[in-house]
């Protein structure tokens, strides 16, 4: 699931809030992705796109997928794989994954845990995904090459639907997507504000996203306000 797409389409889903608890008041570099569209589709993106690109591979794959890496979530991870690599530290749950997964099982992981950091390296046929092993530290700069993917041309429709949902022409050569997230206010009850840690975790974020899409040199900008 793509929380940027859901915000711009006006969807209100619980997992979106969990994506924004990392932000206090201020303006931040948000999800970024660069795409080259040729005989295959090549993409480099920030951590926000690891789940999206992995989900596209899971939906496109037929048969088994080679997978290795880790899943990090703020809730218990219950998926049909070997759980011997499961760990818990504070409120953070992690699970190491190594081996071959059926495409349906992999798709379930991406569908059921949109609020997790699913940092898996995947390989099946010509589809490949690589990403760094741990989530970026809060407050660090945006790594626009945190993950990279090679997708078969047949996945172009899914790419358009998920990451270029506001574009129509599939015959582009290069596309760049950037976002700036501004949090103007954290909204919560006076009672909630008495507990700073809980307030940061549960308060709604009020702000806006500026989405900048450049396709073959032509740039468009869109701004969407939100309370999530």
LINQUI-V455645 format. One line per field, one symbol per residue. ss: DSSP state (2 for helix, 1 for strand, 0 for the rest). psi: psi as a letter, one per 20 degrees, with the letter a starting at -180 (. if undefined). burial: I if it has 9 or more other C-alpha atoms within 8 Angstrom, else O. A space follows every 50 residues. Layout:
ss = ???
psi = ???
burial = ???
This chain:
ss = 00222222000002222222000001111000111110011111102222 22222222220001111111111000000000000111100111111111 11222222222200001111111100111110000000000000001111 11222222222200000000000111111111111110022220022222 2201111111111110011111111110
psi = qohgghghjkqoqhhgghhjiipaqapqpapqppppochrpppprrhhig gghhhgghhhqobqpppqbqppqkrponqmrpjhkpqpocjpqqppppbp qqhghghhghgilijronmppqppcipqpqrrhqqqqpirrpoikhqqqp qqhijhghgghghlijqhoikrgqqppqqpppohqpprqhghiingghgh hiqqppbqpppopoolippqqqppqqo.
burial = IOOOIIIOOOOOOOOIIOIIIOOOIOOOOIIIIIIIIOOIIIIIIIIIII IIIIIIIIOOIOOIIIIIIIIIIOOOOOOOOOOOOIOOOOOIIIIIIOOO IIIOIIIOIIIOOIIIIIIIIIIIOOIIIIIOOOOOOOOOOOOIOIIIII IIIOIIOOIIOIOOIOOOOOOIIIIIIIIIIIIIOIOIOOOIIOOOOIII OOIIIIIIIIIIIIIOOOOOOOOIOIOI
